[in-house]
């Protein structure tokens, strides 16, 4: 019983830190997934637990992001449908295919998204000329990123944030709030799929989800208080760090 309590507290704290980071624009899985492995969960159950618990980040961050989301309700509903369908597609693929297909591709996608965020002030001057049909690119890109999130997930927040900045919303705090809602829409679908068709380690999910809920509510306030330039660098640094780690894992195994 003692070890279970310690593990639960460990996951609670990891969830708060990860939820804060994730809802503030960085990468929750960079903290939560290793924490799940650290308590002894194998890779697949850890991935399932992380995905199911991640719903709580959106639950916590959405009400806390109301100032940034004001006036975008109708658009969010439409985009959330695209995100949910994409995530459902990715989750279905996960149930029938191995996730090794992404091992060598994902690090470069994450690094590319991080670089795009870092260079966004310079690129935004001419980004309207770079994308001729932003709505089509947004919807296709959203479906693809949400599908990847349902299939594997690591770094999907960085990818979606970069996509939104260059196709929908150039303001970083607002783009981050929209990203949180769209990721949550997909994660609800993924969680339902895992609950119905998979085996969920609830002993790990519950304390992690509580932490995610608290951290998700904290993150938007952090975004408002940090200077945008510093926030952009921190998010990009997290993206480069995750990309390097995933590349190392792919090379090692």
C-alpha positions as CSV (number, residue, x, y, z in Angstrom):
1,X,0.0,0.0,0.0
2,X,2.8,2.4,0.9
3,X,4.5,2.0,-2.5
4,X,1.2,2.6,-4.3
5,X,0.7,5.8,-2.3
6,X,4.2,7.0,-3.2
7,X,3.7,6.2,-6.9
8,X,0.3,8.0,-6.8
9,X,1.9,11.1,-5.3
10,X,4.7,10.9,-7.8
11,X,2.3,10.8,-10.7
12,X,0.2,13.6,-9.2
13,X,3.2,15.9,-9.0
14,X,4.4,14.8,-12.5
15,X,1.0,15.5,-13.8
16,X,0.8,19.0,-12.4
17,X,4.2,19.9,-13.9
18,X,3.4,18.2,-17.2
19,X,-0.1,19.7,-17.4
20,X,1.3,23.2,-16.8
21,X,3.9,22.7,-19.5
22,X,1.5,21.2,-22.0
23,X,-1.2,23.8,-21.6
24,X,1.4,26.6,-21.7
25,X,2.6,25.4,-25.1
26,X,5.4,23.0,-24.2
27,X,5.3,19.2,-24.2
28,X,3.4,17.4,-21.5
29,X,4.5,13.9,-22.6
30,X,8.1,14.9,-22.2
31,X,7.4,14.7,-18.4
32,X,4.5,12.4,-18.0
33,X,5.5,9.5,-20.2
34,X,8.9,9.0,-18.5
35,X,7.1,9.3,-15.1
36,X,4.8,6.4,-16.1
37,X,7.8,4.3,-17.2
38,X,9.6,5.1,-14.0
39,X,6.8,3.5,-11.9
40,X,7.2,0.3,-13.9
41,X,4.6,0.5,-16.6
42,X,5.6,-1.1,-19.9
43,X,5.6,1.2,-23.0
44,X,2.2,0.4,-24.4
45,X,0.2,0.6,-21.1
46,X,2.2,3.8,-20.3
47,X,1.1,5.3,-23.7
48,X,-2.5,4.3,-23.1
49,X,-2.4,5.8,-19.5
50,X,-0.9,9.0,-20.8
51,X,-3.4,9.4,-23.6
52,X,-6.4,8.8,-21.4
53,X,-5.2,11.1,-18.6
54,X,-4.3,13.8,-21.1
55,X,-8.0,14.6,-21.5
56,X,-7.8,16.4,-18.2
57,X,-5.4,19.0,-19.6
58,X,-8.0,20.2,-22.0
59,X,-10.7,20.1,-19.2
60,X,-8.4,22.3,-17.0
61,X,-7.1,24.6,-19.7
62,X,-10.2,25.5,-21.7
63,X,-12.1,27.4,-18.9
64,X,-8.8,29.1,-18.0
65,X,-8.3,30.2,-21.6
66,X,-11.6,32.0,-22.0
67,X,-10.0,35.5,-22.6
68,X,-8.0,34.1,-25.5
69,X,-10.9,32.0,-26.9
70,X,-13.5,34.8,-26.8
71,X,-15.3,35.1,-30.1
72,X,-14.0,31.9,-31.6
73,X,-16.7,29.4,-30.5
74,X,-18.2,28.6,-33.9
75,X,-14.9,28.2,-35.5
76,X,-13.6,26.0,-32.7
77,X,-16.6,23.7,-33.1
78,X,-15.9,23.2,-36.8
79,X,-12.2,22.6,-36.3
80,X,-12.8,20.3,-33.3
81,X,-14.8,18.0,-35.6
82,X,-11.8,17.7,-37.9
83,X,-9.5,17.1,-35.0
84,X,-11.8,14.4,-33.5
85,X,-12.1,12.6,-36.9
86,X,-8.3,12.7,-37.4
87,X,-7.6,11.5,-33.8
88,X,-10.1,8.6,-34.3
89,X,-8.4,7.6,-37.5
90,X,-5.0,7.6,-35.8
91,X,-6.3,5.6,-32.8
92,X,-7.8,3.0,-35.1
93,X,-4.5,2.7,-36.9
94,X,-2.7,2.2,-33.6
95,X,-4.9,-0.8,-32.8
96,X,-3.9,-2.5,-36.1
97,X,-0.4,-1.4,-36.8
98,X,2.9,-0.9,-34.9
99,X,4.0,2.6,-34.1
100,X,7.6,2.0,-35.2
101,X,6.8,3.6,-38.5
102,X,7.1,7.0,-36.9
103,X,10.4,6.4,-35.1
104,X,12.6,8.1,-37.7
105,X,10.1,10.7,-39.0
106,X,8.8,12.2,-35.8
107,X,12.0,13.8,-34.5
108,X,12.4,15.8,-37.7
109,X,8.7,16.8,-37.7
110,X,9.0,18.0,-34.1
111,X,12.2,19.8,-34.8
112,X,10.7,21.5,-37.8
113,X,7.7,22.7,-35.8
114,X,10.0,24.0,-33.1
115,X,12.1,25.9,-35.7
116,X,9.0,27.3,-37.3
117,X,7.9,28.7,-33.9
118,X,11.3,30.1,-33.2
119,X,11.4,31.9,-36.5
120,X,7.8,32.9,-36.5
121,X,8.3,36.7,-36.0
122,X,10.5,36.9,-39.1
123,X,8.4,34.5,-41.2
124,X,5.0,36.0,-40.2
125,X,5.7,39.2,-42.2
126,X,5.4,37.2,-45.4
127,X,3.5,34.1,-44.2
128,X,0.3,35.1,-46.1
129,X,2.3,34.7,-49.3
130,X,3.6,31.3,-48.2
131,X,0.2,29.7,-47.9
132,X,-2.2,30.4,-50.8
133,X,-5.2,28.6,-49.3
134,X,-4.8,28.7,-45.6
135,X,-8.2,27.2,-44.8
136,X,-7.5,24.1,-46.8
137,X,-4.0,23.8,-45.4
138,X,-5.3,24.3,-41.9
139,X,-7.9,21.5,-42.2
140,X,-5.7,19.0,-43.9
141,X,-2.8,19.8,-41.5
142,X,-5.2,19.6,-38.5
143,X,-6.5,16.2,-39.6
144,X,-2.9,14.9,-40.0
145,X,-1.6,16.2,-36.7
146,X,-4.7,15.0,-34.8
147,X,-4.3,11.6,-36.5
148,X,-0.6,11.5,-35.4
149,X,-1.7,12.5,-31.9
150,X,-4.2,9.6,-31.8
151,X,-1.5,7.2,-33.2
152,X,1.6,8.2,-31.3
153,X,1.3,11.7,-29.9
154,X,4.7,12.9,-28.7
155,X,5.3,16.5,-29.8
156,X,1.8,16.9,-31.4
157,X,1.3,20.1,-29.5
158,X,4.4,21.7,-31.0
159,X,3.3,20.6,-34.5
160,X,-0.3,21.9,-34.0
161,X,0.9,25.2,-32.5
162,X,3.1,25.8,-35.5
163,X,0.3,24.9,-37.9
164,X,-2.1,27.3,-36.2
165,X,0.3,30.2,-36.1
166,X,0.9,30.0,-39.8
167,X,-2.6,29.3,-41.0
168,X,-5.0,30.7,-38.5
169,X,-3.7,32.8,-35.6
170,X,-0.4,34.7,-35.4
171,X,-0.8,35.6,-31.7
172,X,1.1,33.0,-29.7
173,X,-1.1,32.9,-26.5
174,X,-4.3,32.8,-28.6
175,X,-2.9,30.1,-30.9
176,X,-1.9,28.1,-27.8
177,X,-5.4,28.3,-26.3
178,X,-6.9,27.1,-29.6
179,X,-4.3,24.3,-29.7
180,X,-5.4,23.1,-26.3
181,X,-9.0,22.9,-27.3
182,X,-8.3,21.1,-30.5
183,X,-6.0,18.6,-28.9
184,X,-8.6,18.0,-26.2
185,X,-11.3,17.2,-28.8
186,X,-9.0,14.6,-30.3
187,X,-7.9,13.2,-27.0
188,X,-11.5,12.6,-25.8
189,X,-12.0,10.4,-28.9
190,X,-8.7,8.5,-28.3
191,X,-9.5,8.0,-24.6
192,X,-12.9,6.5,-25.4
193,X,-11.3,4.2,-27.9
194,X,-8.7,3.0,-25.4
195,X,-11.4,2.5,-22.7
196,X,-13.6,0.5,-25.0
197,X,-11.1,-1.5,-26.9
198,X,-8.0,-1.5,-24.7
199,X,-6.8,-2.2,-21.2
200,X,-6.5,1.0,-19.2
201,X,-4.2,1.1,-16.1
202,X,-6.6,3.2,-14.0
203,X,-4.3,3.1,-10.9
204,X,-1.8,5.3,-12.9
205,X,-4.4,7.3,-14.9
206,X,-6.3,8.7,-11.9
207,X,-3.5,10.5,-10.1
208,X,-1.9,11.6,-13.4
209,X,-5.2,13.0,-14.6
210,X,-5.8,14.9,-11.4
211,X,-2.3,16.4,-11.8
212,X,-3.1,17.2,-15.5
213,X,-6.3,18.9,-14.5
214,X,-4.5,21.2,-12.0
215,X,-1.6,21.9,-14.4
216,X,-3.9,22.5,-17.3
217,X,-5.6,25.3,-15.3
218,X,-2.3,26.8,-14.4
219,X,-0.7,26.8,-17.9
220,X,-2.8,29.6,-19.5
221,X,-2.0,32.0,-16.7
222,X,1.7,31.2,-17.2
223,X,1.3,32.1,-20.9
224,X,-0.2,35.4,-20.1
225,X,2.6,36.4,-17.7
226,X,5.6,35.3,-19.7
227,X,7.0,37.6,-22.4
228,X,6.0,36.1,-25.8
229,X,9.6,36.1,-27.0
230,X,10.8,34.1,-23.9
231,X,7.8,31.8,-24.2
232,X,8.6,31.1,-27.8
233,X,12.2,30.2,-27.0
234,X,11.1,27.9,-24.1
235,X,8.6,26.0,-26.3
236,X,11.1,25.7,-29.1
237,X,13.8,24.4,-26.7
238,X,11.4,21.8,-25.4
239,X,10.6,20.7,-29.0
240,X,14.3,20.4,-29.9
241,X,15.0,18.5,-26.7
242,X,12.2,16.0,-27.4
243,X,13.3,15.6,-31.0
244,X,16.8,14.8,-29.9
245,X,15.6,12.3,-27.4
246,X,13.3,10.5,-29.8
247,X,16.1,10.4,-32.4
248,X,18.4,8.9,-29.9
249,X,15.8,6.3,-29.0
250,X,15.3,5.4,-32.6
251,X,19.0,5.1,-33.3
252,X,19.5,3.0,-30.2
253,X,16.7,0.6,-30.8
